[in-house]
């Protein structure tokens, strides 16, 4: 639907489409990423694809998977790894990444093929500073 809308509205600015993943293998709808990329790869309006608001534990494998499925730029901005309980409407403790883990992982994600790296839910400005610092130091 997003690709169709970009075409129908003749959008002339660069765009990207990102997915979340609760299992590190598929889109939340249950569709395989392969099915999704078959559509995205045909679009000249979509310049990049990525993964957002997914656990940082999934990012390495998803970047590798996405590299196999597309030649488009890859964007990653994972959450902290905390889990959201929609019924209780609160964050649950889990294996969260701190700034130190983001600092260690960001260069690996870049080296695997991620072109844009950031953070989503439960990351902070200090997380983004840690990512930026790590990427500058290892470039």
C-alpha positions in Angstrom: 0.0 0.0 0.0 2.8 2.5 0.8 4.6 1.8 -2.5 1.3 2.3 -4.4 0.7 5.6 -2.5 4.1 6.9 -3.4 3.4 6.1 -7.0 -0.1 7.5 -7.1 1.0 10.8 -5.4 4.1 10.9 -7.6 6.3 11.7 -4.5 9.5 13.3 -5.6 11.5 13.2 -2.4 13.6 10.3 -1.3 11.7 7.8 0.9 12.4 4.7 2.9 10.2 2.0 4.2 11.1 0.2 7.5 9.7 -2.9 9.2 9.6 -4.0 12.7 10.0 -7.7 13.7 9.1 -9.5 16.9 10.9 -12.7 15.9 13.9 -11.5 13.9 12.7 -13.5 10.9 9.4 -12.0 9.6 7.4 -8.8 9.4 4.9 -8.5 12.3 2.1 -9.3 9.8 3.7 -12.7 9.4 4.8 -12.0 5.8 8.3 -13.0 5.0 10.7 -10.2 4.2 11.3 -11.9 0.9 7.7 -11.3 -0.1 7.9 -7.6 1.0 11.2 -7.0 -0.8 9.8 -8.4 -4.1 7.5 -5.4 -4.1 9.9 -2.8 -2.7 12.7 -3.7 -5.1 10.5 -2.8 -8.1 9.8 0.7 -6.8 12.0 3.6 -8.0 10.3 5.8 -5.3 11.7 3.7 -2.4 15.4 4.6 -1.9 16.1 2.7 1.3 14.6 -0.1 3.4 15.1 -0.9 7.0 14.2 -2.2 10.4 13.0 -0.1 13.2 11.5 -0.5 16.7 12.8 -4.1 16.8 15.1 -5.6 19.4 18.8 -4.7 18.8 19.4 -8.5 19.2 17.8 -9.0 15.8 19.7 -6.3 13.9 22.8 -8.2 12.7 20.8 -11.1 11.3 18.3 -8.8 9.7 20.9 -6.6 8.0 22.5 -9.7 6.6 19.1 -11.0 5.4 18.2 -7.6 3.9 21.5 -7.4 2.0 20.6 -10.7 0.4 17.2 -9.4 -0.6 18.0 -5.9 -2.0 20.5 -3.5 -3.3 18.8 -0.5 -1.7 20.4 1.3 1.2 19.6 -0.2 4.6 18.4 1.8 7.6 18.4 0.5 11.2 17.0 2.1 14.3 16.3 -0.5 16.9 14.6 0.0 20.2 16.5 -0.6 23.5 15.3 -4.2 23.6 12.6 -3.5 26.2 9.3 -5.2 25.6 6.0 -3.4 25.4 3.0 -5.0 27.1 0.1 -3.6 25.1 -2.5 -4.9 27.5 -0.9 -3.5 30.6 0.4 -0.5 28.7 3.8 -0.5 30.2 7.4 -1.5 29.4 8.6 -4.8 30.7 12.1 -5.5 31.9 14.1 -7.6 29.4 17.6 -7.9 28.0 18.0 -4.3 27.1 21.0 -2.7 25.3 22.7 0.1 27.1 24.7 2.8 25.4 27.8 0.6 25.7 26.2 -2.2 23.7 25.0 0.2 21.0 28.5 1.6 20.9 29.9 -1.9 20.3 27.2 -3.0 17.8 26.8 0.1 15.6 30.2 -0.3 13.8 29.3 -4.0 13.1 25.9 -3.0 11.7 27.6 -0.5 9.5 30.2 -3.0 8.4 27.5 -5.4 7.5 25.8 -2.9 5.3 23.6 -0.5 7.3 23.9 3.0 5.9 21.8 4.9 8.5 21.9 3.9 12.2 19.9 5.3 15.0 17.6 4.4 17.8 13.9 4.1 18.5 11.8 3.4 21.7 13.6 3.6 25.0 16.9 4.8 23.4 18.0 8.3 24.5 20.1 11.2 23.3 23.1 9.6 25.1 22.5 6.4 23.0 22.6 8.4 19.8 25.8 10.1 21.0 27.3 6.7 21.8 26.4 5.4 18.3 27.8 8.6 16.7 31.0 8.4 18.7 31.6 4.7 17.9 31.0 5.3 14.2 33.4 8.2 14.0 36.1 6.3 15.9 35.9 3.3 13.6 35.5 5.0 10.2 
